[in-house]
């Protein structure tokens, strides 16, 4: 188990921020005080409702810090909910902090910023370190075969079992939210992303664990092996496998329906119907 994560609350202009204690240098804070400018000056990774950009900030040691800045889109009900509940940026901060403190790899959280207006969150940003030489695990599901794929699934299953054992339930445990880094002497290194969906539980039972695995795009033929690896080679409980298959079928159907509705909506917009 890792040591407690050290942070400090600061006010940066119109923003209230929580910043990792090792990143309180004047230059870092000044750059952070204008997050919209920082976003525009960075390299955009993802546009749309939630925006991601790679940004560079002055480090306390004089060396620049490369990080990923995420701006959460706050509209309608999402903005209204911040009157009572934490914003997604604050949830991301708390989720990442929990992972760090439990020794589960994730990009190091650097800062969380919120600007309030009329009691509601008007702007929300989350900043985390940029990790080099990593790829989403989905790329390996598609490219690896045979023993290489089997070895990846074994390592991933053991990692996720440990995540669950430490009381972490990621509510969007999908292929795009797990990064695979360079192998160390102990094997592959996995990192969890999208930490606003992280929940801390006292105990995660077998059914909760089985349901939590269904968003992963493990190739169908490899799913029995993946579940066996999750159980560390012991016989997979019948109810665990059955619940996994039922939830997998439901999830796949829901995703297919959502894609069909989106396509239908796009066709209508294009005037093809």
C-alpha positions in Angstrom: 0.0 0.0 0.0 1.4 3.4 -1.0 1.7 6.4 1.3 -1.0 9.0 1.7 -1.2 11.4 -1.3 -0.2 15.0 -0.3 -2.3 17.9 -1.7 -3.0 21.5 -1.1 -6.1 23.7 -1.7 -5.2 27.0 -3.4 -7.1 29.9 -5.0 -6.0 30.8 -8.5 -8.0 33.8 -9.7 -11.6 32.8 -10.3 -10.7 29.1 -9.7 -10.5 27.0 -6.6 -7.9 24.4 -7.1 -6.5 21.3 -5.4 -2.8 20.8 -6.4 -0.4 18.0 -5.7 2.1 19.2 -3.0 5.1 18.6 -5.2 3.8 20.9 -7.9 3.3 24.2 -6.0 6.0 26.2 -7.8 5.1 29.7 -8.8 5.5 29.2 -12.5 3.3 26.0 -12.4 0.5 27.8 -10.5 0.6 30.8 -12.8 0.2 28.6 -15.9 -2.6 26.7 -14.1 -4.5 29.9 -13.3 -5.6 30.2 -16.9 -6.8 26.7 -17.8 -8.7 27.8 -20.9 -5.6 29.5 -22.4 -3.5 26.4 -21.4 -6.0 24.2 -23.2 -5.9 26.3 -26.4 -2.1 26.4 -26.4 -1.8 22.6 -26.0 -2.0 19.8 -28.5 -5.6 18.7 -28.8 -6.2 15.0 -28.3 -9.9 14.9 -28.2 -12.6 17.5 -29.0 -16.3 17.6 -28.4 -18.1 17.8 -25.1 -15.1 16.8 -23.0 -11.8 18.1 -24.4 -8.3 16.7 -23.8 -5.0 18.3 -24.7 -1.3 17.7 -24.0 0.1 20.8 -22.3 3.4 21.9 -21.0 3.9 23.7 -17.6 7.0 25.0 -15.8 8.2 22.5 -13.2 9.5 23.3 -9.8 12.9 22.0 -10.7 13.1 24.2 -13.8 12.3 21.4 -16.1 9.0 21.5 -18.0 6.2 19.2 -17.0 4.2 17.4 -19.7 0.6 16.7 -18.7 -2.8 15.9 -20.0 -5.5 18.5 -19.3 -9.1 17.4 -19.4 -12.0 20.0 -19.6 -15.3 18.5 -18.6 -18.3 19.8 -20.6 -21.0 21.0 -18.1 -24.4 21.3 -19.7 -28.0 20.9 -18.5 -28.4 18.2 -15.9 -24.7 17.7 -15.5 -24.3 21.3 -14.4 -27.4 21.3 -12.2 -26.1 18.2 -10.4 -23.0 20.2 -9.2 -25.2 22.2 -6.9 -25.3 19.0 -4.7 -22.7 16.6 -6.0 -19.0 17.0 -6.8 -18.1 17.8 -10.4 -16.6 15.2 -12.6 -13.2 16.9 -12.3 -13.3 16.6 -8.5 -14.5 13.0 -8.8 -11.5 12.4 -11.2 -9.2 13.9 -8.6 -10.6 11.8 -5.8 -10.6 8.6 -7.9 -6.9 9.1 -9.0 -5.9 9.9 -5.4 -7.5 6.7 -4.2 -5.7 4.7 -6.8 -2.3 6.3 -5.9 -2.9 5.6 -2.2 -3.8 2.0 -2.9 -0.8 1.5 -5.0 -2.7 1.0 -8.3 -1.0 2.6 -11.3 -2.6 5.6 -12.8 -1.3 8.9 -14.3 -0.2 11.0 -11.3 -2.9 13.6 -10.5 -1.5 17.0 -10.6 -4.4 19.4 -10.2 -8.2 19.9 -10.2 -9.8 23.3 -10.9 -13.3 24.5 -10.5 -15.0 27.8 -11.2 -18.3 28.3 -9.5 -21.1 30.6 -10.6 -24.4 30.9 -8.7 -23.5 27.8 -6.7 -23.1 25.7 -9.8 -19.8 24.6 -11.4 -19.3 26.7 -14.5 -15.9 25.3 -15.5 -14.1 22.1 -14.4 -10.6 20.8 -15.3 -8.5 17.9 -14.3 -4.7 17.7 -14.9 -2.6 14.5 -14.7 0.9 13.6 -15.8 1.4 12.4 -19.4 2.8 8.8 -19.6 5.0 8.0 -22.5 5.2 4.7 -24.4 1.8 3.4 -23.6 -1.2 2.3 -25.6 -4.8 1.5 -24.9 -5.2 -2.2 -24.2 -7.8 -2.5 -27.0 -5.0 -2.3 -29.6 -3.4 -5.5 -28.2 -6.8 -7.3 -28.1 -6.9 -6.7 -31.9 -3.3 -7.3 -32.8 -2.1 -10.2 -30.6 -2.9 -13.8 -31.2 -2.0 -17.2 -29.7 0.4 -17.2 -26.8 1.0 -13.5 -26.9 -2.7 -12.7 -26.4 -2.9 -15.4 -23.8 0.0 -13.9 -21.8 -1.6 -10.4 -22.0 -5.0 -11.7 -20.7 -3.3 -13.6 -17.9 -1.5 -10.5 -16.7 -4.6 -8.3 -17.1 -6.8 -10.7 -15.2 -4.4 -10.9 -12.3 -4.1 -7.1 -12.3 -7.9 -6.6 -12.2 -8.3 -9.2 -9.5 -5.9 -7.2 -7.4 -7.7 -4.0 -8.2 -10.9 -5.5 -6.9 -9.2 -7.0 -3.9 -8.1 -3.5 -2.9 -11.6 -2.2 -3.0 -11.6 -0.4 -6.3 -14.5 -0.6 -8.6 -14.1 1.2 -11.9 -17.6 1.9 -13.3 -16.3 2.2 -16.9 -13.7 -0.5 -17.1 -13.4 -0.5 -20.9 -10.5 -1.2 -23.3 -9.9 2.6 -23.7 -9.6 3.2 -20.0 -6.7 0.8 -19.5 -3.2 1.6 -20.8 -0.5 -0.9 -21.2 3.0 0.3 -20.6 6.5 -1.1 -21.2 7.1 -4.4 -19.6 9.1 -4.4 -16.4 10.9 -7.4 -14.9 7.6 -8.3 -13.3 5.6 -8.2 -16.5 3.3 -5.7 -18.2 2.3 -2.5 -16.4 -1.3 -1.4 -16.6 -2.7 2.1 -15.8 -6.3 3.0 -15.1 -7.8 6.1 -16.7 -11.1 8.0 -16.5 -10.8 8.1 -12.7 -14.1 10.1 -12.2 -15.8 6.7 -12.6 -13.7 5.1 -9.8 -15.6 4.0 -6.7 -14.2 2.8 -3.4 -15.8 -0.3 -1.8 -15.3 -2.1 1.4 -15.8 -5.4 -0.4 -16.4 -6.4 -4.0 -18.2 -9.7 -4.2 -17.9 -12.2 -7.1 -21.1 -11.0 -8.8 -19.9 -7.4 -8.6 -16.5 -8.4 -10.0 -18.0 -10.4 -12.9 -20.3 -7.5 -13.9 -17.4 -5.1 -13.7 -15.4 -7.1 -16.4 -18.0 -7.2 -19.2 -17.0 -3.8 -20.8 -13.6 -5.2 -21.7 -13.4 -6.4 -25.3 -11.8 -9.7 -24.6 -12.1 -11.8 -27.7 -15.0 -14.2 -27.3 -12.9 -17.4 -27.8 -10.5 -16.2 -25.0 -13.2 -15.2 -22.4 -13.2 -18.6 -20.6 -9.4 -18.4 -20.2 -9.6 -14.8 -19.1 -12.1 -15.7 -16.3 -9.9 -18.7 -15.3 -6.9 -16.4 -15.0 -9.0 -14.1 -12.9 -9.6 -17.0 -10.5 -5.8 -17.7 -10.4 -6.2 -21.1 -12.0 -8.9 -22.3 -9.6 -12.2 -23.6 -11.0 -14.4 -20.7 -12.1 -17.5 -20.7 -9.9 -20.5 -21.6 -12.1 -22.6 -18.6 -10.9 -19.6 -16.3 -11.7 -19.3 -17.5 -15.3 -23.1 -17.4 -15.8 -23.5 -13.9 -14.5 -20.6 -12.7 -16.7 -22.2 -14.2 -19.8 -25.6 -12.7 -19.0 -24.2 -9.3 -18.3 -22.0 -9.5 -21.4 -24.9 -10.3 -23.6 -27.0 -7.4 -22.1 -24.1 -5.0 -22.5 -23.3 -6.0 -26.1 -27.0 -5.6 -27.0 -27.2 -2.2 -25.3 -24.1 -1.0 -27.2 -25.5 -2.3 -30.5 -28.8 -0.5 -30.0 -27.1 2.7 -29.1 -24.9 2.6 -32.3 -28.0 1.8 -34.4 -29.9 4.8 -32.9 -26.9 7.1 -33.6 -26.7 5.9 -37.2 -30.4 6.4 -37.7 -30.1 9.9 -36.3 -27.1 10.7 -38.6 -29.0 9.4 -41.6 -31.9 11.7 -40.8 -29.6 14.7 -40.4 -28.1 13.9 -43.8 -31.6 13.8 -45.4 -31.2 10.3 -46.6 -34.5 9.1 -45.2 
